[in-house]
Amino acid sequence: MAEVVLDVEPKPFGIKCHGQEITNVSAGSQAQKLGVKKGWKVVEIGGTAVSSTADVTKALAAGKKGGKKYKIK
């Protein structure tokens, strides 16, 4: 599997996950505009490893609160 690193703005990203797997990408969302696809596996956000839906949610929320860009692998 290829690794994709995305610079993400601190606003709603538009994905739903089950564990690390992306199960939905919202139409017109930042994720869709960046080319994120259903079925991709998220392993890292902003330098923090993620292994569950809760980890993904927490990491995305932390990025939004910090008002900064962050990377998703």
N, C-alpha and C positions, 0 to 999 in steps of 0.2 A: 504494500500500500504506500502510495506517495504521501509525503508530508506537505501540507499547505499551511503557510503562515499568513494570517490576515491582520492588517492594522484596522482596528475597530474603534469607531467613535463612541464616546460615552453617552449613548442613548439606547433606547430599546433595540435589541438585536434582531428579534423575530424568529427565534427557534424554540422548539420543544424537544426535550430529550427524555429518553428512557435509559437510565444508566449513563454511559458515555455516548450512546448512539443517538444521532439526530433523527427524530421521528416526524418532524414537521418544520417546514420553512414557510413563514407567512408571506403571502403575495405582497409585493411592493416594499418589503422590509429591507433593512440594511443587509441582512444575511443574503437575501435573494439577489440584491444588487451586486454583492461581492462574489456571487457564484456558488454559495454554499448549497449542498445537496442533501436531501433526505438519505439516510443510511450512512453518512459519514460518521466517524468516531472522533470525539473530542478527547484529547489526552492532556492538553495543557492550555491554560488561559493566563496570560500575564505573568508567565514564569512559574505558575503554580500548577502542579500536577492535579488532575481531576480524575476521579474514578466512579463517580455516582452523579445522579441527577442533582442532588443537593449540592455537591461540589461545584457543578457547572453553574447553578443558580447563584450560589454565594460568590463565585469569582466574577460573574458578569455584573452582579449588583455592586460589588466592591469597586469595579472599574468605573461604573456610572457615578458613584458617590465621589470618587476621587477627581472627576472632571478631567480625565486624561485618556489618551489612546492606549490600547493594550492589544496584545497579540494572542491569537487562538491557533493552536496546532491541532 
